[in-house]
Amino acid sequence: MMSRKLFYFIVSLLILLGTALMLYRHIVFEVPWYPNEQRESWQIEAKLMFYANNENKPVTLNFSIPKNQDGYTILSETAASPNYGVSFYEESNQGKAKYTTRVAEGKQELFYTVKVLKDPKSRDTAVTVPAISLDDDDEVNAAAKNDIINTAKERSADNYTQALEIFKIVNSEYQNAQLLLKNTEKTYLLADLLKRSGIPTRIVHALVLEDKRRRQPLTDYLQIFDGNDFKYMNPETGAFGKPDNLLLWEYNDQPIIDLSGGRKAKVSFSMMKKDIPVENARREKFAGTSLINFSLDLLPIEEQSIFSSILLLPVGVLVVVFLRILVGIKTSGTFMPVLIAMAFMKTHLLVGVVGLLTIVSIGLLIRFYLSRLNLLLVARISTVIITVIGIITFLTVITYQFGISEGMKITFFPMIILSWTIERMSILWEEEGAKQVFVQGGGSLLVAIIAYLAMSSTFVEHLTFNFLGLQLIIVAVVLLLGNYTGYRLSELKRFKPLVDEMEHNR
């Protein structure tokens, strides 16, 4: 016999392996534990408008586009621009869309559409510390900037606090700040002052995501570095941090639009929020992934549909094993209730129960008559099979005639299994009486209903289809149940007289 230690080692290994596979699917491929979960996504359309310089000159437009970043994943992107060629590329860690044409005349409208998933697990690509490059200033502006920088430096402890002090001075009535703001926009002035302070800084352009907004412009933020660490600063409020609804669009201090052969270029954005099923979002996100994927999603749709039903069978088997070994419910046939439960899933419970009782009852009456003819087993069971087929056909036609379309689904009943069940019940009736027939028949029906309830659960179907490791755990549990040698719950009634006597003697 197998060593108990080896047995428990195998069971433990199955549970650990099954759990590991389930966690792998959940963590790496983000398969949710519960069905019908939704994820927030955004459909964003950028509309680019400009005027062509000359109809005989080519036009080239480079447009900065977003990439995967903290909190957001790019699912898909398209460009709809008649008469223009479009290509996507990357330059200095910044996504770009290039529009080109040989002939353009008058007002031009180009479109770029991107589908973005709000994704807490998405991470930004490597952010490099920008080099500090400064433009020449006249003596007056240089003196004013140095005065602001020195004042802020005295009041600060690090790069971030110095940036905050510079912001406060620029937004105050400080004379030098007011002088500089006359010729320079606030965001660019702040960036220049920070760079002159020796603080690596870049201006990033971001889109504030608001549902059903149209003609939205980009918002400027400052990306301020302290060593390799960095923070985002709102140049209008001085607040540090990146809001959850902020999508970085251009993040290398580069122009949003670089146009050759045209003029007066501008861009506006329209957006709409959509909640999409996690499964759809996950398929788009991991399309073409090279990760090891233990998933039925890779199969054709028809095969997926077949396996979604097949993988429910172990759940029904587990229910049967539990009810027979621990509870002690008697059934007619070991796993006949599982097949009946599968038929219930096609017919629905009420129609299935009525159809099953009708078929078995009529089948038993006919089988009792056949027993009087003293036929051989093969001929008798063959007659029962043909009879069951006839009963199902008759019931299907009759229910259809009465307009009960659900009745046609009783064809899903396993005809051969039903025939053998009728045969066994008939023999049981002759050998042990009607009581045992009703006990085992009723037990089979009860187990089939419980198995149906377990197998028809959308939660169970979701787990069995998406987490194949669950099958290993079910095997381990069945092995453990098969090792049980104690009393069944139904046998505890034998101890009721003893319990009553003990209560009486107290």
TORLUMLO-540371 format. One record per residue (C-alpha): residue number from 1; residue in one letter; x negated, y negated, z. Coordinates in nm, 3 decimals. Example, Ala and Ser with C-alpha at 12.3 -4.5 7.8 and 13.67 -1.06 7.14 Angstrom:
# TORLUMLO-540371
<1; A; <-1.230; 0.450; 0.780>>
<2; S; <-1.367; 0.106; 0.714>>
END
This chain:
# TORLUMLO-540371
<1; M; <0.000; 0.000; 0.000>>
<2; M; <-0.106; -0.357; -0.058>>
<3; S; <-0.268; -0.527; 0.238>>
<4; R; <-0.040; -0.779; 0.410>>
<5; K; <-0.324; -1.032; 0.401>>
<6; L; <-0.357; -0.992; 0.025>>
<7; F; <0.020; -1.023; -0.011>>
<8; Y; <0.036; -1.347; 0.184>>
<9; F; <-0.272; -1.474; 0.001>>
<10; I; <-0.096; -1.420; -0.335>>
<11; V; <0.220; -1.589; -0.209>>
<12; S; <0.022; -1.884; -0.073>>
<13; L; <-0.171; -1.912; -0.398>>
<14; L; <0.151; -1.919; -0.600>>
<15; I; <0.298; -2.193; -0.379>>
<16; L; <-0.022; -2.402; -0.390>>
<17; L; <-0.061; -2.363; -0.765>>
<18; G; <0.306; -2.443; -0.829>>
<19; T; <0.291; -2.749; -0.602>>
<20; A; <-0.032; -2.867; -0.768>>
<21; L; <0.124; -2.841; -1.115>>
<22; M; <0.430; -3.035; -1.002>>
<23; L; <0.219; -3.310; -0.842>>
<24; Y; <0.001; -3.325; -1.154>>
<25; R; <0.307; -3.386; -1.371>>
<26; H; <0.443; -3.645; -1.129>>
<27; I; <0.121; -3.840; -1.070>>
<28; V; <-0.058; -3.818; -1.406>>
<29; F; <0.244; -3.819; -1.641>>
<30; E; <0.476; -4.013; -1.407>>
<31; V; <0.761; -3.760; -1.432>>
<32; P; <1.018; -3.868; -1.171>>
<33; W; <1.148; -3.635; -0.904>>
<34; Y; <1.507; -3.740; -0.968>>
<35; P; <1.698; -3.747; -1.300>>
<36; N; <1.846; -4.055; -1.463>>
<37; E; <1.593; -4.296; -1.314>>
<38; Q; <1.560; -4.624; -1.502>>
<39; R; <1.259; -4.844; -1.571>>
<40; E; <1.254; -5.214; -1.650>>
<41; S; <1.134; -5.304; -1.997>>
<42; W; <1.117; -5.628; -2.193>>
<43; Q; <1.174; -5.691; -2.562>>
<44; I; <0.976; -6.006; -2.648>>
<45; E; <0.979; -6.183; -2.983>>
<46; A; <0.725; -6.451; -3.074>>
<47; K; <0.827; -6.686; -3.355>>
<48; L; <0.537; -6.862; -3.527>>
<49; M; <0.610; -7.166; -3.743>>
<50; F; <0.377; -7.381; -3.954>>
<51; Y; <0.353; -7.561; -4.289>>
<52; A; <0.129; -7.430; -4.568>>
<53; N; <-0.123; -7.685; -4.700>>
<54; N; <-0.117; -7.587; -5.065>>
<55; E; <0.073; -7.324; -5.262>>
<56; N; <-0.243; -7.228; -5.447>>
<57; K; <-0.451; -7.167; -5.133>>
<58; P; <-0.453; -6.852; -4.917>>
<59; V; <-0.333; -6.863; -4.556>>
<60; T; <-0.487; -6.679; -4.262>>
<61; L; <-0.336; -6.693; -3.914>>
<62; N; <-0.483; -6.519; -3.609>>
<63; F; <-0.240; -6.486; -3.319>>
<64; S; <-0.340; -6.376; -2.968>>
<65; I; <-0.127; -6.088; -2.839>>
<66; P; <-0.110; -5.915; -2.497>>
<67; K; <-0.268; -5.586; -2.391>>
<68; N; <-0.209; -5.345; -2.102>>
<69; Q; <-0.256; -5.529; -1.774>>
<70; D; <-0.181; -5.506; -1.405>>
<71; G; <0.189; -5.432; -1.374>>
<72; Y; <0.269; -5.408; -1.747>>
<73; T; <0.214; -5.152; -2.024>>
<74; I; <0.253; -5.223; -2.394>>
<75; L; <0.481; -4.955; -2.544>>
<76; S; <0.506; -5.073; -2.904>>
<77; E; <0.448; -5.377; -3.122>>
<78; T; <0.565; -5.477; -3.469>>
<79; A; <0.530; -5.774; -3.702>>
<80; A; <0.805; -5.878; -3.943>>
<81; S; <0.664; -6.125; -4.194>>
<82; P; <0.770; -6.106; -4.562>>
<83; N; <0.492; -6.160; -4.817>>
<84; Y; <0.226; -6.138; -4.545>>
<85; G; <-0.016; -5.862; -4.470>>
<86; V; <-0.051; -5.787; -4.098>>
<87; S; <-0.328; -5.610; -3.908>>
<88; F; <-0.393; -5.565; -3.537>>
<89; Y; <-0.743; -5.578; -3.391>>
<90; E; <-0.932; -5.668; -3.075>>
<91; E; <-1.185; -5.944; -3.025>>
<92; S; <-1.370; -6.019; -2.700>>
<93; N; <-1.128; -5.800; -2.504>>
<94; Q; <-0.833; -5.995; -2.647>>
<95; G; <-0.567; -5.844; -2.871>>
<96; K; <-0.514; -6.019; -3.204>>
<97; A; <-0.264; -6.004; -3.489>>
<98; K; <-0.389; -6.130; -3.825>>
<99; Y; <-0.140; -6.253; -4.088>>
<100; T; <-0.271; -6.309; -4.440>>
<101; T; <-0.128; -6.411; -4.777>>
<102; R; <-0.268; -6.549; -5.102>>
<103; V; <0.022; -6.782; -5.180>>
<104; A; <0.233; -6.986; -4.938>>
<105; E; <0.441; -7.298; -4.981>>
<106; G; <0.628; -7.522; -4.737>>
<107; K; <0.759; -7.412; -4.399>>
<108; Q; <0.654; -7.061; -4.289>>
<109; E; <0.807; -6.840; -4.019>>
<110; L; <0.628; -6.531; -3.891>>
<111; F; <0.743; -6.292; -3.620>>
<112; Y; <0.572; -6.067; -3.368>>
<113; T; <0.775; -5.831; -3.146>>
<114; V; <0.641; -5.635; -2.851>>
<115; K; <0.809; -5.391; -2.614>>
<116; V; <0.662; -5.411; -2.264>>
<117; L; <0.723; -5.172; -1.975>>
<118; K; <0.707; -5.296; -1.618>>
<119; D; <0.464; -5.040; -1.484>>
<120; P; <0.322; -5.054; -1.128>>
<121; K; <0.057; -4.797; -1.224>>
<122; S; <-0.079; -4.996; -1.518>>
<123; R; <-0.421; -5.151; -1.463>>
<124; D; <-0.596; -5.439; -1.634>>
<125; T; <-0.892; -5.379; -1.860>>
<126; A; <-1.231; -5.489; -1.730>>
<127; V; <-1.237; -5.865; -1.669>>
<128; T; <-1.571; -6.029; -1.739>>
<129; V; <-1.696; -6.337; -1.554>>
<130; P; <-1.692; -6.626; -1.805>>
<131; A; <-2.005; -6.821; -1.876>>
<132; I; <-1.997; -7.186; -1.770>>
<133; S; <-2.016; -7.418; -2.067>>
<134; L; <-1.974; -7.795; -2.027>>
<135; D; <-1.904; -8.079; -2.268>>
<136; D; <-2.098; -8.403; -2.252>>
<137; D; <-1.936; -8.687; -2.056>>
<138; D; <-1.990; -9.059; -2.053>>
<139; E; <-2.143; -9.213; -1.745>>
<140; V; <-1.818; -9.337; -1.592>>
<141; N; <-1.631; -9.003; -1.623>>
<142; A; <-1.934; -8.808; -1.505>>
<143; A; <-1.961; -9.025; -1.191>>
<144; A; <-1.588; -8.988; -1.118>>
<145; K; <-1.603; -8.609; -1.155>>
<146; N; <-1.911; -8.578; -0.936>>
<147; D; <-1.739; -8.784; -0.667>>
<148; I; <-1.436; -8.550; -0.666>>
<149; I; <-1.657; -8.240; -0.669>>
<150; N; <-1.873; -8.359; -0.376>>
<151; T; <-1.570; -8.460; -0.170>>
<152; A; <-1.401; -8.121; -0.226>>
<153; K; <-1.721; -7.929; -0.154>>
<154; E; <-1.756; -8.090; 0.189>>
<155; R; <-1.405; -7.979; 0.281>>
<156; S; <-1.433; -7.617; 0.156>>
<157; A; <-1.591; -7.286; 0.256>>
<158; D; <-1.587; -7.085; -0.066>>
<159; N; <-1.488; -7.108; -0.431>>
<160; Y; <-1.117; -7.064; -0.362>>
<161; T; <-1.092; -7.325; -0.091>>
<162; Q; <-1.299; -7.563; -0.303>>
<163; A; <-1.057; -7.510; -0.593>>
<164; L; <-0.767; -7.588; -0.360>>
<165; E; <-0.937; -7.907; -0.237>>
<166; I; <-1.002; -8.021; -0.595>>
<167; F; <-0.633; -7.956; -0.671>>
<168; K; <-0.528; -8.168; -0.373>>
<169; I; <-0.753; -8.457; -0.478>>
<170; V; <-0.637; -8.448; -0.842>>
<171; N; <-0.273; -8.456; -0.729>>
<172; S; <-0.330; -8.740; -0.483>>
<173; E; <-0.357; -9.117; -0.536>>
<174; Y; <-0.737; -9.083; -0.536>>
<175; Q; <-0.867; -9.355; -0.769>>
<176; N; <-1.118; -9.142; -0.963>>
<177; A; <-0.857; -8.868; -1.012>>
<178; Q; <-0.607; -9.115; -1.157>>
<179; L; <-0.878; -9.249; -1.389>>
<180; L; <-0.957; -8.904; -1.527>>
<181; L; <-0.592; -8.802; -1.569>>
<182; K; <-0.535; -9.091; -1.810>>
<183; N; <-0.732; -8.912; -2.081>>
<184; T; <-0.720; -8.544; -1.979>>
<185; E; <-0.436; -8.303; -1.910>>
<186; K; <-0.429; -8.183; -1.552>>
<187; T; <-0.494; -7.814; -1.626>>
<188; Y; <-0.799; -7.887; -1.841>>
<189; L; <-0.927; -8.142; -1.589>>
<190; L; <-0.905; -7.890; -1.306>>
<191; A; <-1.087; -7.628; -1.516>>
<192; D; <-1.360; -7.878; -1.606>>
<193; L; <-1.409; -7.989; -1.243>>
<194; L; <-1.434; -7.628; -1.128>>
<195; K; <-1.688; -7.543; -1.396>>
<196; R; <-1.897; -7.849; -1.305>>
<197; S; <-1.884; -7.724; -0.945>>
<198; G; <-2.054; -7.403; -1.062>>
<199; I; <-1.734; -7.200; -1.026>>
<200; P; <-1.665; -6.969; -1.324>>
<201; T; <-1.316; -7.057; -1.445>>
<202; R; <-1.104; -6.993; -1.750>>
<203; I; <-0.761; -7.102; -1.862>>
<204; V; <-0.520; -6.816; -1.934>>
<205; H; <-0.186; -6.847; -2.111>>
<206; A; <0.103; -6.649; -1.969>>
<207; L; <0.472; -6.592; -2.035>>
<208; V; <0.724; -6.617; -1.752>>
<209; L; <0.970; -6.332; -1.805>>
<210; E; <1.332; -6.442; -1.765>>
<211; D; <1.619; -6.241; -1.909>>
<212; K; <1.791; -6.373; -2.223>>
<213; R; <1.574; -6.683; -2.251>>
<214; R; <1.504; -6.837; -2.592>>
<215; R; <1.242; -7.079; -2.725>>
<216; Q; <1.025; -7.041; -2.419>>
<217; P; <0.668; -7.181; -2.423>>
<218; L; <0.363; -7.025; -2.260>>
<219; T; <0.252; -7.134; -1.914>>
<220; D; <-0.110; -7.217; -1.828>>
<221; Y; <-0.284; -7.058; -1.528>>
<222; L; <-0.639; -7.088; -1.398>>
<223; Q; <-0.845; -6.774; -1.344>>
<224; I; <-1.099; -6.864; -1.076>>
<225; F; <-1.395; -6.638; -0.988>>
<226; D; <-1.588; -6.591; -0.666>>
<227; G; <-1.860; -6.343; -0.758>>
<228; N; <-1.686; -6.057; -0.943>>
<229; D; <-1.360; -6.120; -0.762>>
<230; F; <-1.102; -6.356; -0.908>>
<231; K; <-0.765; -6.513; -0.834>>
<232; Y; <-0.499; -6.680; -1.044>>
<233; M; <-0.402; -7.035; -0.957>>
<234; N; <-0.095; -7.225; -1.070>>
<235; P; <-0.226; -7.568; -1.178>>
<236; E; <0.113; -7.727; -1.112>>
<237; T; <0.161; -7.606; -0.754>>
<238; G; <-0.187; -7.499; -0.643>>
<239; A; <-0.051; -7.160; -0.535>>
<240; F; <-0.281; -6.859; -0.568>>
<241; G; <-0.154; -6.528; -0.699>>
<242; K; <0.011; -6.380; -1.007>>
<243; P; <0.392; -6.365; -0.990>>
<244; D; <0.554; -6.030; -1.069>>
<245; N; <0.737; -6.175; -1.369>>
<246; L; <0.424; -6.322; -1.527>>
<247; L; <0.292; -6.150; -1.842>>
<248; L; <-0.057; -6.258; -1.941>>
<249; W; <-0.056; -6.331; -2.313>>
<250; E; <-0.399; -6.481; -2.380>>
<251; Y; <-0.670; -6.440; -2.117>>
<252; N; <-1.003; -6.542; -2.267>>
<253; D; <-0.967; -6.921; -2.285>>
<254; Q; <-0.912; -6.898; -2.660>>
<255; P; <-0.654; -7.068; -2.886>>
<256; I; <-0.320; -6.891; -2.910>>
<257; I; <-0.307; -6.964; -3.284>>
<258; D; <-0.606; -6.998; -3.517>>
<259; L; <-0.469; -7.116; -3.853>>
<260; S; <-0.650; -7.157; -4.185>>
<261; G; <-0.460; -7.297; -4.483>>
<262; G; <-0.178; -7.452; -4.283>>
<263; R; <-0.089; -7.721; -4.029>>
<264; K; <0.145; -7.803; -3.739>>
<265; A; <0.144; -7.448; -3.604>>
<266; K; <0.355; -7.371; -3.297>>
<267; V; <0.499; -7.066; -3.126>>
<268; S; <0.808; -7.001; -2.915>>
<269; F; <0.925; -6.689; -2.735>>
<270; S; <1.258; -6.515; -2.686>>
<271; M; <1.299; -6.223; -2.450>>
<272; M; <1.551; -5.974; -2.317>>
<273; K; <1.532; -5.731; -2.028>>
<274; K; <1.648; -5.372; -2.078>>
<275; D; <1.666; -5.082; -1.836>>
<276; I; <1.560; -4.766; -2.016>>
<277; P; <1.548; -4.402; -1.894>>
<278; V; <1.217; -4.303; -1.740>>
<279; E; <1.190; -4.012; -1.984>>
<280; N; <1.204; -4.246; -2.285>>
<281; A; <0.952; -4.486; -2.132>>
<282; R; <0.721; -4.199; -2.040>>
<283; R; <0.728; -4.047; -2.389>>
<284; E; <0.636; -4.381; -2.545>>
<285; K; <0.365; -4.451; -2.291>>
<286; F; <0.195; -4.113; -2.325>>
<287; A; <0.251; -4.065; -2.698>>
<288; G; <-0.067; -3.921; -2.847>>
<289; T; <-0.234; -3.877; -2.508>>
<290; S; <-0.525; -3.635; -2.486>>
<291; L; <-0.447; -3.533; -2.128>>
<292; I; <-0.361; -3.171; -2.055>>
<293; N; <0.018; -3.168; -2.065>>
<294; F; <0.208; -2.865; -1.931>>
<295; S; <0.538; -2.982; -2.072>>
<296; L; <0.826; -2.850; -2.279>>
<297; D; <0.857; -3.199; -2.429>>
<298; L; <0.601; -3.089; -2.687>>
<299; L; <0.840; -2.830; -2.831>>
<300; P; <1.100; -2.904; -3.101>>
<301; I; <1.436; -3.026; -2.970>>
<302; E; <1.615; -2.698; -3.048>>
<303; E; <1.363; -2.496; -2.847>>
<304; Q; <1.379; -2.749; -2.563>>
<305; S; <1.755; -2.695; -2.543>>
<306; I; <1.708; -2.317; -2.526>>
<307; F; <1.444; -2.334; -2.255>>
<308; S; <1.648; -2.580; -2.047>>
<309; S; <1.902; -2.296; -2.003>>
<310; I; <1.651; -2.013; -1.969>>
<311; L; <1.457; -2.188; -1.693>>
<312; L; <1.773; -2.207; -1.483>>
<313; L; <1.790; -1.825; -1.460>>
<314; P; <1.521; -1.801; -1.187>>
<315; V; <1.731; -2.039; -0.975>>
<316; G; <2.030; -1.808; -1.012>>
<317; V; <1.807; -1.509; -0.932>>
<318; L; <1.686; -1.683; -0.616>>
<319; V; <2.047; -1.743; -0.509>>
<320; V; <2.132; -1.375; -0.564>>
<321; V; <1.825; -1.256; -0.373>>
<322; F; <1.901; -1.489; -0.081>>
<323; L; <2.270; -1.394; -0.059>>
<324; R; <2.207; -1.022; -0.092>>
<325; I; <1.905; -0.986; 0.136>>
<326; L; <1.967; -1.247; 0.406>>
<327; V; <2.344; -1.286; 0.399>>
<328; G; <2.427; -0.931; 0.293>>
<329; I; <2.693; -1.002; 0.029>>
<330; K; <2.763; -0.694; -0.180>>
<331; T; <2.786; -0.737; -0.558>>
<332; S; <2.880; -0.518; -0.850>>
<333; G; <2.545; -0.493; -1.022>>
<334; T; <2.231; -0.667; -0.906>>
<335; F; <2.205; -0.966; -1.136>>
<336; M; <2.543; -0.956; -1.307>>
<337; P; <2.650; -1.267; -1.107>>
<338; V; <2.365; -1.468; -1.265>>
<339; L; <2.485; -1.390; -1.615>>
<340; I; <2.842; -1.473; -1.515>>
<341; A; <2.718; -1.802; -1.369>>
<342; M; <2.548; -1.881; -1.701>>
<343; A; <2.883; -1.816; -1.874>>
<344; F; <3.055; -2.049; -1.623>>
<345; M; <2.815; -2.324; -1.728>>
<346; K; <2.946; -2.299; -2.082>>
<347; T; <3.315; -2.256; -1.999>>
<348; H; <3.341; -2.472; -1.685>>
<349; L; <3.423; -2.316; -1.350>>
<350; L; <3.804; -2.298; -1.344>>
<351; V; <3.837; -2.169; -1.701>>
<352; G; <3.554; -1.924; -1.639>>
<353; V; <3.702; -1.779; -1.318>>
<354; V; <4.048; -1.738; -1.473>>
<355; G; <3.901; -1.584; -1.786>>
<356; L; <3.679; -1.346; -1.589>>
<357; L; <3.960; -1.222; -1.364>>
<358; T; <4.189; -1.174; -1.664>>
<359; I; <3.931; -0.977; -1.864>>
<360; V; <3.827; -0.755; -1.572>>
<361; S; <4.188; -0.688; -1.463>>
<362; I; <4.305; -0.587; -1.811>>
<363; G; <3.982; -0.393; -1.866>>
<364; L; <4.034; -0.193; -1.544>>
<365; L; <4.389; -0.098; -1.643>>
<366; I; <4.268; 0.028; -1.979>>
<367; R; <3.974; 0.207; -1.815>>
<368; F; <4.210; 0.390; -1.576>>
<369; Y; <4.401; 0.519; -1.876>>
<370; L; <4.078; 0.629; -2.048>>
<371; S; <3.972; 0.826; -1.739>>
<372; R; <4.276; 1.052; -1.790>>
<373; L; <4.158; 1.143; -2.140>>
<374; N; <3.838; 1.303; -2.004>>
<375; L; <3.620; 1.134; -2.266>>
<376; L; <3.240; 1.155; -2.269>>
<377; L; <3.055; 0.861; -2.110>>
<378; V; <2.924; 0.721; -2.440>>
<379; A; <3.266; 0.725; -2.604>>
<380; R; <3.434; 0.585; -2.292>>
<381; I; <3.196; 0.290; -2.244>>
<382; S; <3.205; 0.219; -2.619>>
<383; T; <3.584; 0.201; -2.603>>
<384; V; <3.561; -0.035; -2.305>>
<385; I; <3.319; -0.260; -2.496>>
<386; I; <3.550; -0.277; -2.797>>
<387; T; <3.844; -0.339; -2.566>>
<388; V; <3.664; -0.627; -2.390>>
<389; I; <3.586; -0.783; -2.728>>
<390; G; <3.951; -0.748; -2.825>>
<391; I; <4.069; -0.905; -2.498>>
<392; I; <3.834; -1.202; -2.541>>
<393; T; <3.943; -1.248; -2.902>>
<394; F; <4.311; -1.230; -2.806>>
<395; L; <4.271; -1.480; -2.520>>
<396; T; <4.077; -1.719; -2.742>>
<397; V; <4.346; -1.719; -3.012>>
<398; I; <4.631; -1.753; -2.761>>
<399; T; <4.470; -2.044; -2.572>>
<400; Y; <4.395; -2.219; -2.901>>
<401; Q; <4.757; -2.178; -3.010>>
<402; F; <4.866; -2.351; -2.688>>
<403; G; <4.618; -2.632; -2.748>>
<404; I; <4.379; -2.528; -2.468>>
<405; S; <4.044; -2.579; -2.637>>
<406; E; <3.850; -2.480; -2.325>>
<407; G; <3.980; -2.126; -2.364>>
<408; M; <3.769; -2.074; -2.674>>
<409; K; <3.457; -2.093; -2.460>>
<410; I; <3.523; -1.757; -2.293>>
<411; T; <3.334; -1.608; -2.588>>
<412; F; <3.020; -1.700; -2.389>>
<413; F; <3.089; -1.419; -2.141>>
<414; P; <2.832; -1.135; -2.167>>
<415; M; <3.055; -0.869; -2.320>>
<416; I; <2.824; -0.569; -2.264>>
<417; I; <2.765; -0.665; -1.899>>
<418; L; <3.138; -0.707; -1.843>>
<419; S; <3.202; -0.366; -1.997>>
<420; W; <2.953; -0.196; -1.765>>
<421; T; <3.095; -0.388; -1.470>>
<422; I; <3.444; -0.257; -1.551>>
<423; E; <3.301; 0.094; -1.581>>
<424; R; <3.121; 0.073; -1.244>>
<425; M; <3.427; -0.075; -1.070>>
<426; S; <3.645; 0.204; -1.205>>
<427; I; <3.406; 0.471; -1.078>>
<428; L; <3.377; 0.289; -0.742>>
<429; W; <3.759; 0.282; -0.717>>
<430; E; <3.775; 0.657; -0.774>>
<431; E; <3.493; 0.740; -0.530>>
<432; E; <3.532; 0.489; -0.244>>
<433; G; <3.873; 0.331; -0.292>>
<434; A; <4.017; -0.004; -0.387>>
<435; K; <3.876; -0.184; -0.081>>
<436; Q; <3.515; -0.149; -0.199>>
<437; V; <3.613; -0.266; -0.546>>
<438; F; <3.758; -0.585; -0.403>>
<439; V; <3.462; -0.630; -0.167>>
<440; Q; <3.200; -0.595; -0.439>>
<441; G; <3.409; -0.769; -0.705>>
<442; G; <3.486; -1.057; -0.471>>
<443; G; <3.120; -1.070; -0.365>>
<444; S; <3.011; -1.083; -0.728>>
<445; L; <3.251; -1.367; -0.800>>
<446; L; <3.142; -1.560; -0.489>>
<447; V; <2.773; -1.521; -0.571>>
<448; A; <2.838; -1.621; -0.933>>
<449; I; <3.019; -1.939; -0.819>>
<450; I; <2.738; -2.032; -0.577>>
<451; A; <2.476; -1.964; -0.846>>
<452; Y; <2.678; -2.175; -1.090>>
<453; L; <2.689; -2.466; -0.844>>
<454; A; <2.311; -2.446; -0.800>>
<455; M; <2.231; -2.405; -1.170>>
<456; S; <2.473; -2.675; -1.292>>
<457; S; <2.316; -2.943; -1.072>>
<458; T; <2.150; -3.212; -1.285>>
<459; F; <1.882; -3.243; -1.018>>
<460; V; <1.797; -2.871; -1.039>>
<461; E; <1.803; -2.878; -1.420>>
<462; H; <1.571; -3.179; -1.418>>
<463; L; <1.322; -3.008; -1.184>>
<464; T; <1.317; -2.673; -1.365>>
<465; F; <1.270; -2.831; -1.710>>
<466; N; <1.012; -3.095; -1.619>>
<467; F; <0.814; -2.913; -1.348>>
<468; L; <0.716; -2.566; -1.466>>
<469; G; <0.519; -2.518; -1.144>>
<470; L; <0.855; -2.475; -0.970>>
<471; Q; <0.884; -2.131; -1.130>>
<472; L; <0.574; -2.017; -0.938>>
<473; I; <0.721; -2.142; -0.612>>
<474; I; <1.047; -1.955; -0.682>>
<475; V; <0.848; -1.635; -0.745>>
<476; A; <0.667; -1.684; -0.413>>
<477; V; <0.996; -1.736; -0.225>>
<478; V; <1.148; -1.425; -0.388>>
<479; L; <0.843; -1.222; -0.282>>
<480; L; <0.879; -1.348; 0.074>>
<481; L; <1.250; -1.264; 0.079>>
<482; G; <1.168; -0.919; -0.057>>
<483; N; <0.946; -0.868; 0.245>>
<484; Y; <1.231; -0.932; 0.489>>
<485; T; <1.343; -0.627; 0.690>>
<486; G; <1.558; -0.787; 0.958>>
<487; Y; <1.933; -0.800; 1.005>>
<488; R; <2.159; -0.957; 0.747>>
<489; L; <2.402; -1.226; 0.858>>
<490; S; <2.698; -1.011; 0.761>>
<491; E; <2.573; -0.737; 0.994>>
<492; L; <2.576; -0.960; 1.301>>
<493; K; <2.949; -0.897; 1.342>>
<494; R; <2.855; -0.551; 1.475>>
<495; F; <2.717; -0.723; 1.783>>
<496; K; <3.037; -0.917; 1.851>>
<497; P; <3.175; -0.656; 2.098>>
<498; L; <2.846; -0.668; 2.289>>
<499; V; <2.858; -1.049; 2.303>>
<500; D; <3.221; -1.041; 2.419>>
<501; E; <3.131; -0.795; 2.692>>
<502; M; <2.841; -1.010; 2.809>>
<503; E; <3.069; -1.316; 2.819>>
<504; H; <3.328; -1.118; 3.015>>
<505; N; <3.073; -1.004; 3.275>>
<506; R; <2.950; -1.358; 3.347>>
END
